[in-house]
Amino acid sequence: MKQNRIKFLGLLVAFITFTVQVMAQQVITKQDLSIFPKPEAGYKKVVIEVPHSDKDNKKKIEFSVGKWMEVDGCNFFNLQGTLETKDLQGWGYNYYVFKTNGQVTSTMMGCPDAEKRNLFVTAQPEIVRYNGKLPIVIYVPEGYDVQFKIYKAEEDTYWAAEEISK
């Protein structure tokens, strides 16, 4: 009876050790962020890190740079700005720099009775491949933030119809 308990405890310790090692390997595969440049004055570095999976190739990430603003209750708003893709020299990785003067465009519908609302006004979103082993590093002006969504492809594959000319 005592030997069974010792064997069980030994197996339990081995299982926990193995699990911790596997989890530690996932953390270790994340890239060291110190290799990326320091933010320029007036900018901050934001990082998107997602978990690695065996289905990374079936996913995409869409991220948007934006700012919370009080706006009217009926128009659509868009932050003006550019997103540059930069090469991290010597590493083969990319990072992004968003530049804006803060100008916002909007539709011009009249809505005098609509209540004002607090809205995250974003620039054009960027879609990038999902990679659970590398972070997505984005430099944005102070006061701006980044939101992201993860898109997953269906398992089904569809075929387009061929149009036959007469």
N, C-alpha and C positions, 0 to 999 in steps of 0.2 A: 504494500500500500504506500509506504513511504517512498519507495523507488519510483512509483508511478507519479507521485507529486513532484519529485525532483525532475523527472523527465518532462512533465508538463511545464514546469517553471522554466526549464532549459529551452524548450521549444518556444514558449511565450517570449522569453528574452531574445532569442534568435529572430523571431518574427518582428518584434518591435525594432530591433537593431536594423534589420533589412529594410523595414518601412521608412525609418528615419534616414537611412542612406539614400534610398530612392528619392525621397522628398528633397533632401539636401542637393542631390544632383540636379533636380529641376531648378532650384534656386541658383545654383552655381552657373547654369547655362545662360542666365541673364547677363547682358553685357555690362561692363563697368562703365558707369556714366561719366567718370572723370576723364575719359578720352575725348568727350565732346567739349567744344569751346565754352568758355564762360560767357554769360549773356553780356551784350553791349549795354552801355548806360541807358536806362529807361526801358530795358527789356527784361523778361524773365524766361527761364527754361521750364517748359512743361513736358511731362513724359507720359506716354500711353504704354502700359505694360499689360499684356494679356497672357493667360495661361497657355502653355504649349499643349497640343493634342495631336493625335495621329491624323486628324482631319483639318490641319491648318490650310492645306491646299484647297479646301472647299469653302473657305471663309474669306471675307473682305472686311476692311475697316473703313468707315466713312467718318471723317472728323471735320468739324467746323470751328473756326475761330469767331468769337463774338463777344458781345458786351451786353449786360443788362441795362435796359433803358426804359424810361417812361414814354409811352407812345400813345397815339389815339386808338380808339377802339375798333376801327374798321379797315385801315389800310395795311398793306403788306410792306415790309421793310427789308432792306438789304444793306449790309455794311460794305463799303468800298475798300478795296485793298488788294494786295498781290501776295501770293504765296510762292516763295522761291524754294526750289529744291537745291540743296548744296551737298557737295561731296566731302565726306570726312577724310581728308587726305591721308593716304597710307593705310586706311582700314577697309576701304571698299563699302562703307555704309553711307547712307544719306541722312540728312536732317533737313528741317524746314525752317524758314524764316518768314514770318508774316509782317508785312509793312502796310500801314494805313495812316491816313491823315484824320481818320475819325468820321469822315463824311458818310452820310446814310442817304440812300435813295428810297423812294416809296411811291406807291400808287397815289393818285391824287383825288381819291373819292372824298366827297364832302360828307361829313358825318358829325354835325354839330351836337347831336344828342347822345352820341356814343361816349361811354365812360372811358377815361384813360386806363391803360393797363401797363403792367411791368412785363417786358418781353425780352428774351435773349435774342438780340438782333445779330445775325451771322453773315459772314461773307460766303461766297460760293464754296460748297463743301468739296473736299478732296477724298477720293477713294483710292486706297492703297491695299496691297496684299497683306494678308494676316500672317504674322510670323511670331509664334509664341516664344522664340528664342532671342529675339532682338526687340528693343524698345523703339517706339516712334518718338523722336525728340523734336519738339517744335519751340521756336523762340517767338514770343509774342510781346507786344508792348505791355507795360504795366497797366493794370486796369482791365485787361482782356483775359478771357478764359477759353478753354477748348472743351467741346463736348464731342463724344464719339458714339457710334453705333457699330454693332457687329452684325454683318449679314452672313447667312449660311445658305449654301446652295442645296437644293433638293437632291435626293439620290437619283430621281428619275431624269433621264435624258430624252429630249424631244427632237424630232426631225422636222425641218422646214419643208413645206410642200413645194414641189417644182411646178412652175407654170409652163405649160406646153404651148408653144406658138403654133398657129395654124398656117 
